[in-house]
Amino acid sequence: MDALSYDVSMYALVFFVPTTQLEEVKNALFAKGAGRLGSYEQCSFQVRGEGQFRPLAGSSPFLGGEGVLEKAEEWRVEMIVSKEVVNEVVEALLAAHPYETPAYHLYPVLTKESFDGHS
C-alpha cells in the first residue's frame, strides 16, 4: 500500500472567546490574514456556548477567582488560515485574547488540491 502524500496549504483555527471580546479578537486575526478563502475575506463561523474552568493557584484569570469553578458565555469561532500567515495569526490570537491561556486548536485542512500531483 502506498503512503498517503499531500500538501497542507490551509489550516482551520478554532478558538473560544468571551462575548465581550468576540469582535476585537476576530478583527485582530483578520488583520493578519485569517479568514481569506478564494475571493472572500473575513470568513468565519461562530456559535455561542458555555465554557467552564477552575483557575489554579498562581493563575491570573480574566474571569472568576482562584480555585472557584467559573462558567461563562463564550463563542466557538472557526476560520481558515493559509500556511503563509499561520504563525502571525496564532501570535495575534495570543496577544488579542483576554484569557491568560486561550483554548485554541489548529487543524490541517485537506482539499482535492492537497492531493493533486501526489500518489
Stockholm file with secondary structure:
# STOCKHOLM 1.0

chainA/1-119         MDALSYDVSMYALVFFVPTTQLEEVKNALFAKGAGRLGSYEQCSFQVRGEGQFRPLAGSSPFLGGEGVLEKAEEWRVEMIVSKEVVNEVVEALLAAHPYETPAYHLYPVLTKESFDGHS
#=GR chainA/1-119 SS CCCCCCCCCEEEEEEEEEGGGHHHHHHHHHHTTTTCBTTBCSCCEEEEEEEEECCCTTCCCSSSCTTCCEEEEEEEEEEEEETTTHHHHHHHHHHHCSSSSCCEEEEEECCHHHHTTCC
#=GC SS_cons         CCCCCCCCCEEEEEEEEEGGGHHHHHHHHHHTTTTCBTTBCSCCEEEEEEEEECCCTTCCCSSSCTTCCEEEEEEEEEEEEETTTHHHHHHHHHHHCSSSSCCEEEEEECCHHHHTTCC
//
